[in-house]
Amino acid sequence: MNIAVALRLMPKPGDELEVDDSGTDIDRDYTEMVINEFDDHALEEAVLIKEATGATVTAVGLRAEGIDQALRVAYARGADRVVVVEAGELDPYDAPSAARALAQALRELAPDLVLTGVQTPSDVFGQTAPYLAAALGWPQANVVVGVTLVDGSAHVVQEYAGGRLAVLELGLPAVVGVQSASSPPRYVSMVRLREAMTEASAETLNVTVEPRAAPPEILSLARPEPTEGATMLEGDAEQVASQIAALLREHGALVS
Amino acid sequence: MGDVLVYMDESGGSERLLAWARPLAEAAGGELVALRASGGATTDGQPAADVLLEVSHSSLSPYLPEAHQAVLAAAIEDRRPDLVLLENTTAGYDLAAAAAAAAGLPFVGYCVDLILEDGHAQSTSAIYGGQLLATSRTSLPAVVAVNSSALHEESPTAGRGERVQLAAPAQLENLRTKFVEAVVPPDEGVDLTKAERIVCVGRGIGGADNIPIAEELASALGAELAGSRPVIDSGWLPKSRQVGKSGAHVKPKLYLTLGVSGAPEHVEGMQGSELIVAINTDPGAAIFHVAHYGVVADLFDVADELTSLVG
């Protein structure tokens, strides 16, 4: 059983983002790109399946600044193979284009199951799993919080509003958009990461994808206007704490 | 032409999307068309749409992504709407981009505001977890996924109310997806929806080791402790304490956040709270747009001071 994990990159969560001079993209010069956190959960789920069944895990990512490090992390976390997809001038941050390039590579790698994150929080114009599934002609399910292999098919736990869950059986091959892994992504020590740097040797796959005809365009990118919203409390920690306490009292929000 | 097609999510809440879509149908000069895919008999009541498309088939309930995908694709093919709208629920994640890919239409996600003009959709999308707003221009027809946090409780205007039965697509007889079973999440004795006060920690809490600091504050306030998705996914708090899209939807008297950035998926679960106080080190954090009071500070310093003041 071969599992492929499609990895895309995202600015490190929690980092403050700046808009570049064009006003339509983030300033990537000062942004550390890491594995999209949902893809990180997909990777963890794949490695958990590998540990349970002996499946092999192949991590696949599109050529972009930061992908080599991301694939080394994937290797250190338990991927057996790492593959960089070279797609020329293709914009790796346009989800439909990225999915078409990744789908070409996946056709070649012919996995039984593809796991990827349920969303990439930068994707205005697409979403990886459904576009991959459409390009490959495979069934898919998203917002998945657990995957197991049962008799040659995948059992996925899909989550709905309010935390309701259901188990669905997907005939293989299939694409799964993972929300969270069955257990939190494992920690990789610096020592292991350094080992992976020498051990991991990324294979390269070349694909050719025509650019999208008349793609939608970003007109502007901006921080939300601070016109509405919170009244900001000023002062040192002690001062703001006493202001909060006073507000809670005023609003009857304290236990009487 | 000019129609707006709304996919009705069986898990509910689609009335809000219909209300949101009505002005768009008017702007497009078309009708508001609702699509309901269900497993059995049609429901009564006056639909808020001008046209209600109904598809019934045993494989449509319980929900199967592959089956609903086929129905939505067939409805788009049949009606050729200018705009297809889905809410960013689980079904929205399964179906919206898939429908766009299948029909060869452009897709716009994370939409919080939409204007139709000159055959184009101008959308505002909340990306990077709500940190930035992207304004984009897309040619019509298009498929748009709308963030739940952008929808409000309002009664949709009654529509013409025509009902049309659509034949179930042939693919439904040949699905590669099967429903296995519903799973009841374990009852861990916490019901956040009943809590009057909630202290919620986000990624900014930094790690499981720091949870006791928030616990002490919660205990001093008589509040339940909750977490946003990254906190739950990292295993720092149990799933039963999650607030947001995939956790509890809460409306307590007090909702105090520590290091929560305010991603749309989180806001959706708590924006109805009576009093929201947010503490975050990032002055640009999206949580400050939904909070009533905000503090830009180190959460640990403020939490300690507040604990000793109210404890």
Boltz contact constraints between the chains, C-beta under 6 A:
constraints:
  - contact:
      token1: [A, 14]
      token2: [B, 203]
      max_distance: 6.0
  - contact:
      token1: [A, 16]
      token2: [B, 282]
      max_distance: 6.0
  - contact:
      token1: [A, 17]
      token2: [B, 128]
      max_distance: 6.0
  - contact:
      token1: [A, 17]
      token2: [B, 131]
      max_distance: 6.0
  - contact:
      token1: [A, 118]
      token2: [B, 93]
      max_distance: 6.0
  - contact:
      token1: [A, 121]
      token2: [B, 128]
      max_distance: 6.0
  - contact:
      token1: [A, 121]
      token2: [B, 129]
      max_distance: 6.0
  - contact:
      token1: [A, 122]
      token2: [B, 127]
      max_distance: 6.0
  - contact:
      token1: [A, 122]
      token2: [B, 128]
      max_distance: 6.0
  - contact:
      token1: [A, 123]
      token2: [B, 109]
      max_distance: 6.0
  - contact:
      token1: [A, 124]
      token2: [B, 125]
      max_distance: 6.0
  - contact:
      token1: [A, 124]
      token2: [B, 127]
      max_distance: 6.0
  - contact:
      token1: [A, 124]
      token2: [B, 134]
      max_distance: 6.0
  - contact:
      token1: [A, 124]
      token2: [B, 136]
      max_distance: 6.0
  - contact:
      token1: [A, 125]
      token2: [B, 107]
      max_distance: 6.0
  - contact:
      token1: [A, 126]
      token2: [B, 97]
      max_distance: 6.0
  - contact:
      token1: [A, 126]
      token2: [B, 107]
      max_distance: 6.0
  - contact:
      token1: [A, 127]
      token2: [B, 97]
      max_distance: 6.0
  - contact:
      token1: [A, 130]
      token2: [B, 97]
      max_distance: 6.0
  - contact:
      token1: [A, 130]
      token2: [B, 98]
      max_distance: 6.0
  - contact:
      token1: [A, 131]
      token2: [B, 101]
      max_distance: 6.0
  - contact:
      token1: [A, 134]
      token2: [B, 101]
      max_distance: 6.0
  - contact:
      token1: [A, 134]
      token2: [B, 102]
      max_distance: 6.0
  - contact:
      token1: [A, 139]
      token2: [B, 66]
      max_distance: 6.0
  - contact:
      token1: [A, 139]
      token2: [B, 176]
      max_distance: 6.0
  - contact:
      token1: [A, 139]
      token2: [B, 177]
      max_distance: 6.0
  - contact:
      token1: [A, 141]
      token2: [B, 65]
      max_distance: 6.0
  - contact:
      token1: [A, 142]
      token2: [B, 93]
      max_distance: 6.0
  - contact:
      token1: [A, 142]
      token2: [B, 94]
      max_distance: 6.0
  - contact:
      token1: [A, 143]
      token2: [B, 90]
      max_distance: 6.0
  - contact:
      token1: [A, 143]
      token2: [B, 93]
      max_distance: 6.0
  - contact:
      token1: [A, 159]
      token2: [B, 246]
      max_distance: 6.0
  - contact:
      token1: [A, 160]
      token2: [B, 11]
      max_distance: 6.0
  - contact:
      token1: [A, 160]
      token2: [B, 90]
      max_distance: 6.0
  - contact:
      token1: [A, 161]
      token2: [B, 11]
      max_distance: 6.0
  - contact:
      token1: [A, 163]
      token2: [B, 185]
      max_distance: 6.0
  - contact:
      token1: [A, 163]
      token2: [B, 247]
      max_distance: 6.0
  - contact:
      token1: [A, 165]
      token2: [B, 183]
      max_distance: 6.0
  - contact:
      token1: [A, 166]
      token2: [B, 182]
      max_distance: 6.0
  - contact:
      token1: [A, 167]
      token2: [B, 180]
      max_distance: 6.0
  - contact:
      token1: [A, 167]
      token2: [B, 181]
      max_distance: 6.0
  - contact:
      token1: [A, 168]
      token2: [B, 177]
      max_distance: 6.0
  - contact:
      token1: [A, 169]
      token2: [B, 178]
      max_distance: 6.0
  - contact:
      token1: [A, 169]
      token2: [B, 180]
      max_distance: 6.0
  - contact:
      token1: [A, 170]
      token2: [B, 177]
      max_distance: 6.0
  - contact:
      token1: [A, 171]
      token2: [B, 176]
      max_distance: 6.0
  - contact:
      token1: [A, 180]
      token2: [B, 233]
      max_distance: 6.0
  - contact:
      token1: [A, 184]
      token2: [B, 234]
      max_distance: 6.0
  - contact:
      token1: [A, 184]
      token2: [B, 235]
      max_distance: 6.0
  - contact:
      token1: [A, 216]
      token2: [B, 106]
      max_distance: 6.0
  - contact:
      token1: [A, 216]
      token2: [B, 136]
      max_distance: 6.0
  - contact:
      token1: [A, 216]
      token2: [B, 138]
      max_distance: 6.0
  - contact:
      token1: [A, 217]
      token2: [B, 137]
      max_distance: 6.0
  - contact:
      token1: [A, 218]
      token2: [B, 134]
      max_distance: 6.0
  - contact:
      token1: [A, 218]
      token2: [B, 136]
      max_distance: 6.0
  - contact:
      token1: [A, 219]
      token2: [B, 135]
      max_distance: 6.0
  - contact:
      token1: [A, 219]
      token2: [B, 137]
      max_distance: 6.0
  - contact:
      token1: [A, 220]
      token2: [B, 135]
      max_distance: 6.0
  - contact:
      token1: [A, 221]
      token2: [B, 132]
      max_distance: 6.0
  - contact:
      token1: [A, 221]
      token2: [B, 134]
      max_distance: 6.0
  - contact:
      token1: [A, 222]
      token2: [B, 133]
      max_distance: 6.0
  - contact:
      token1: [A, 223]
      token2: [B, 284]
      max_distance: 6.0
  - contact:
      token1: [A, 224]
      token2: [B, 133]
      max_distance: 6.0
  - contact:
      token1: [A, 224]
      token2: [B, 289]
      max_distance: 6.0
  - contact:
      token1: [A, 229]
      token2: [B, 288]
      max_distance: 6.0
  - contact:
      token1: [A, 229]
      token2: [B, 289]
      max_distance: 6.0
  - contact:
      token1: [A, 230]
      token2: [B, 288]
      max_distance: 6.0
  - contact:
      token1: [A, 230]
      token2: [B, 291]
      max_distance: 6.0
  - contact:
      token1: [A, 230]
      token2: [B, 293]
      max_distance: 6.0
  - contact:
      token1: [A, 230]
      token2: [B, 294]
      max_distance: 6.0
  - contact:
      token1: [A, 231]
      token2: [B, 293]
      max_distance: 6.0
  - contact:
      token1: [A, 232]
      token2: [B, 294]
      max_distance: 6.0
  - contact:
      token1: [A, 233]
      token2: [B, 293]
      max_distance: 6.0
  - contact:
      token1: [A, 233]
      token2: [B, 295]
      max_distance: 6.0
  - contact:
      token1: [A, 237]
      token2: [B, 301]
      max_distance: 6.0
  - contact:
      token1: [A, 237]
      token2: [B, 302]
      max_distance: 6.0
  - contact:
      token1: [A, 237]
      token2: [B, 305]
      max_distance: 6.0
  - contact:
      token1: [A, 238]
      token2: [B, 305]
      max_distance: 6.0
  - contact:
      token1: [A, 240]
      token2: [B, 295]
      max_distance: 6.0
  - contact:
      token1: [A, 240]
      token2: [B, 302]
      max_distance: 6.0
  - contact:
      token1: [A, 241]
      token2: [B, 302]
      max_distance: 6.0
  - contact:
      token1: [A, 241]
      token2: [B, 305]
      max_distance: 6.0
  - contact:
      token1: [A, 241]
      token2: [B, 306]
      max_distance: 6.0
  - contact:
      token1: [A, 241]
      token2: [B, 309]
      max_distance: 6.0
  - contact:
      token1: [A, 244]
      token2: [B, 277]
      max_distance: 6.0
  - contact:
      token1: [A, 244]
      token2: [B, 306]
      max_distance: 6.0
  - contact:
      token1: [A, 245]
      token2: [B, 309]
      max_distance: 6.0
  - contact:
      token1: [A, 245]
      token2: [B, 310]
      max_distance: 6.0
  - contact:
      token1: [A, 251]
      token2: [B, 275]
      max_distance: 6.0
  - contact:
      token1: [A, 253]
      token2: [B, 253]
      max_distance: 6.0
  - contact:
      token1: [A, 253]
      token2: [B, 254]
      max_distance: 6.0
  - contact:
      token1: [A, 253]
      token2: [B, 275]
      max_distance: 6.0
  - contact:
      token1: [A, 255]
      token2: [B, 222]
      max_distance: 6.0
